[in-house]
Amino acid sequence: MSLFGRLVKAGLPLVPRFIVGKVASRYVAGATREEALATVRALNQAGAMATLDVLGEEVTEPAVARRFAQEYVELLGSIATDGLDSNVSIKLTMLGLKIDPALCRENVEKIVSAAKEHGNFVRIDMEDATTTDATLALYHELQRSHGNVGVVLQAYMRRTPADIEALPPSGANIRLCKGIYLEPRRVAWKGYETVRLAFLAQLEKALSRGVYVGIATHDEYLLAGALALVDRLKVPRDRYELQMLLGVEEELRSYLIAEGHRLRVYVPYGRDWYAYSIRRLRENPEVARHVVRAFFRPAAASR
């Protein structure tokens, strides 16, 4: 971790809430479902698809996990009513994974069934390495029974090539990202270029097996490499999509859409925005470099 990253991590408790809120407002759609749906509507009008994510994880009370599940059910209904091009992303620790796996499965199946009723799709996010086995087991089970479920694989995890091999022979749909959680070297590759190499190798493996891939990165080097792979492997444009976070690389996003690529924007919302923002910066303080630059850029430009 760089000196900048260590300083950010140590200083986070001192950052005023209103400053965190000002930074987060670019990357979080808002606290309410209505704000999130308005953000998706604007993205759709600009040619982008979306995935909506309700903020919250590491839930410890069953009633809270059930409330989150119900929020997703209602969210899927709103997406259908408004005719929006958006699916949803869920985190298993929000839905009770660390309370009771049976409770989690019940909540996730409720969401997946609601999505299927509306002709929609659910992406199961990947969290830290302690949840990987449970996440993939539930993904495989619900994909077999419902067919409208995808999962996230993280390129820096050493196990990911084997996890790609274990994907269903048909209907597999993954989001491939670098990975953000701080993991030990025994389970995750370290080093910027090493992770880049792993990302492209695993993307080629997945595309070669006919897996539908959401290519989730803002790294222009990886985007160029990914599109070169798509071209070399002659992957049809309806068999992959590019994915970016809300508020990041908006200019590049516009270029990619203009070039005819399917592109989906990850849109988080909810009252847990503060905890989410602080947690993400603590997990990966290097992300703060981008956030701090984004925060001060408008002031610098106005001088």
Secondary structure, DSSP 8 states (H G I E B T S, - for coil): --HHHHHHHHHGGGS-HHHHHHHHHHHS--SSHHHHHHHHHHHHHTT-EEEEEE---S---HHHHHHHHHHHHHHHHHHHHHT--EEEEE-TTTTTTTT-HHHHHHHHHHHHHHHHHTT--EEE----GGGHHHHHHHHHHHHHHTS-EEEEEETTBTTHHHHHHTS-SSS-EEEEE---S---TTTB--SHHHHHHHHHHHHHHHHHTT-EEEEE---HHHHHHHHHHHHHTT--GGGEEEEEETTSSHHHHHHHHHTT--EEEEEEESTTHHHHHHHHHHH-TTHHHHHHHHHHHHHHHT-
